[in-house]
Amino acid sequence: MKPLLLTCDQPDVRLDAYLASQIASHSRAFLRQLIDDQQVHVDGKVVKASQKTKVGQMIEVLLPDPVDSSIEPEAIPLVIRYEDDWLLVIDKPQGMVVHPAPGHSGGTLVNALLDYCRGSLSDLNGVRRPGIVHRIDKDTSGLLLVVKDNTVHREIAERIRHHEVRRTYQALVHGRVATDQGTIDAPIGRDPKNRQRMAVVADGKPAISHFRVLDRFEKTSYLEIDLETGRTHQIRVHCQYIGHPIVGDPVYAGNRPDFGQSGQLLHASRLAFVHPVTGQQMVVESPLPDYFKKVLEQCK
């Protein structure tokens, strides 16, 4: 991390908006994430993105170090559900990490994108995450929107922030969910007992998931879930919170039966959004992976 020091010269502006006006190299969404990750300090204190600025405040921003050519393009096959000059929708397999991180320097979606797109990727989220505007977990399969153009990246990021990109998932959870449909409105933050996990906590970020039951079996339920917000591990945490953790989840399902799965049975099955350039209503879908369908058959 390298610190960037700013002396605030604009009063009464949201901190994330002010930083976006001062740091052109990164998107507002990226800077907001830095604030949420406590990488921004105002007068030496941790703050929230919504805090209003005051003239004369000293703002320290810890920007991630750039990554050099150590992130190599890799000719990894990609399943592409949609592509045009501005964006593409990837169908990510379970087990693939989205971007390089400690312990995952290669074999990631970003490595594959660098090879496939040959430099035609947005760079607003830095060289570790070219083109990446939202993420799904390593063991979550399904659709991921990737952006080639910086202007489109900014627009898509704002639409995600304002819940204008509809993301629909399918999940197999433990237990028979009693209600046919419902909404889980419970804030999510770091688990105070285990910082590697997320949890429903009183001072967490607002998180809302809408679900409906597609089918019920003897000991499991098959759900469709729409995200209104997009917090880290949101669906996995919310399902655990209502007493129905996702089958195969190695973090949130405890010692429950995993049906031979090494990761959670959670699949990003549909993306719906208005194309930021053409204005076309886009609906991109992904079929359930075979291993997911096999477990559903076992449950019947």
Protein Blocks (a to p, Z undefined) as FASTA:
>chain_A
ZZdddddfbehiafklmmmmmmmmbcfklmmmmmmnopaceehiacdfklccdehiacdd
dddddddfklccdddddddfbdcfkbccddddehiafbdcehiaghiaklmmmmmnnopa
cfklojklgoiabdcdfklgcjddddfbfklmmmmmmmmmnopaccddddddedjdfbfb
dcddddddddfkbmkbccddfklccdddddddfbdcfkbccdddddfbdcehklmmmmmm
nopacehiaklnojadeehpabdcdddfbdcdddfklopacdddddddfklmmmmmmmZZ
